[in-house]
Amino acid sequence: MGIHLLVDFGSTYTKLTAVDLEKEDIIGTSKAMTTVKTNVLDGFNLALEKLKVSCPDMPEITGISACSSAAGGLKMAAIGLVEELTVEAAKRACLGAGALVNLVFSHHLSRKEVKQLKQADIDIILLAGGTDGGNKECIIHNAKKLRDADLGVPIIVAGNKDAADEIEEIFDASNQEYYIVDNVMPKLKMLNVKEAKEVIRQIFITKIIEAKGIKKAEEQTGEIIMPTPEAVLLAAELLAKGYEDEEGFNELMVIDVGGATTDVHTIGEGFPKRSEVILKGLQEPFAKRTVEGDLGMRYSANALLSLVSPYEFKQYYEYDETDIEQSALKRHENVEYLPDTDQERAFDNALARICCDYSMSRHVGHVEVVYTPLGNMYYQTGKDLTDIQYVIGTGGVLINNEDAKEILKEVNHKSNKKLELRPTDPVFLIDRKYILASMGLLGQKYPKLALKLMKKYLV
Amino acid sequence: MKTVVIGVIGADVHAVGNKIIDHVLTEYGFNVVNIGVLSSQEDFINAAIETNAKAILVSSLYGHGEMDCKYLRENCDEAGLGHVKLYVGGNIVVGKQDFKEVEQRFKKMGFDRVYPPGTNIEDAVKDLREDLGE
């Protein structure tokens, strides 16, 4: 028994967490700038040095697990048939595997869309369309378009199984790398993303890591096993479900306010809580992740501002004299910026509150009233999260912020957003040590220990 | 196996007939995609696109069917479902009206088959076989 080291190659920092397997505790953490452009191991070694300095008595490192979101993370395009159905299913498969979904297309791909695919920096394409036995004409058309485009990017085919043979022939005739997996929507509204997610992870481990210059790290860390957001989702799932006799927290939510995106993860069924509510739309994944690319503290500060009017912004921010646009631009242009005055901190807090509030509106389910001869009925689209018991905050702006719990209250039920099924009275916890991704990794080998540590360090 | 989409349109929650239609059509060898009660035109159309359905069978019992079914044909055509047959049945208009007139009205709206209350589902099966071919 010794130290199990967890490594997260982030876009800015390479973060290490050292877990003493015998003492069952985290004995140290450290970080250094990620150095993808030169040699990714430089940053790692620097962080390791720092760790050794801060814990001189550290036992021998006996195991290492690593995840990565460096060099822009895992970027995917999702293609399907109907927007609310197979397109949405494809998107959910990508998000659940820890990817960013940069491009989304429905129905027949046009030349313009193929051009967009060519120009975008995409790592993997997920191609869906049609239920099993359903429409196959569209996915076959799209497969041909993709073959002709010769994008040099792996394609995962997760559509109507009736089209599989024909698509195999289409891609075999060229050098296109492709994988045929189970349909993401085999029956109407039924979501089935397991195999697609697994293959995304496999491609990430074998190909993407290398393309992004992170492969070299494997000389020291062993295989990088997943994208960082997937590690966070797995940590959340473990914490919710529990392991053996170690109880979990049941339904919970993790909100990760980052520099470029705000990620929301919820673990729970989210079924309607009342009999007069009818569930609509595609089946929701038990562990659901959504990513908002226009809600972030730094890189996306500009985009965020375009969502709120100056009047709305003032609802989150008390200073009058600030030039809001300038302050946002400053953050957008200098992503390393750290606030140095109370006013700047308040501005950051306002951004964080907007990230929480808006990402919640998009993540939670909504109800809609239908007036029927039998009285009012309700449609529910998405998950009912009103009974969620724990909301866990993570990400730079929250973990070192004494107002973090105040900021997180933005996720709560609001009188002006009555139709959104937001949490009503959850307990707020903060990932002060920034360990969630690490615990997702640790949970792969030592689930019980990872669970204990999360219960101890999420406060 | 021919795929058909069935469901109850609009703010109508009558689930029993819907279940019976599902059962009988399945017995007769159709691949039934049942989108259930409280379904919008959009739900019918999206389901038909993804499942490559050959016909959409709309049920309605609460009297507002005529309003709910308005422009369904046009919306189907718009969504590339011009070839899909549209059937409607049940208590589809307000009050007691002469069925001949009702049938004419719905046919004008683009429905291929229109059924009065109390129709045997087997009659619709016969029509389906005729319209879709065996």
Interface residues (C-beta under 8 A of the other chain):
Chain A: L81 V82 E84 L85 T86 G129 G130 T131 G133 G134 N135 K136 E137 M185 L188 I278 K280 V370 Y371 T372 P373 L374 M377 Y379
Chain B: M1 T3 A11 D12 V13 N31 V33 I35 G36 V37 L38 D43 N46 A47 I49 E50 T51 N52 A53 Y62 G63
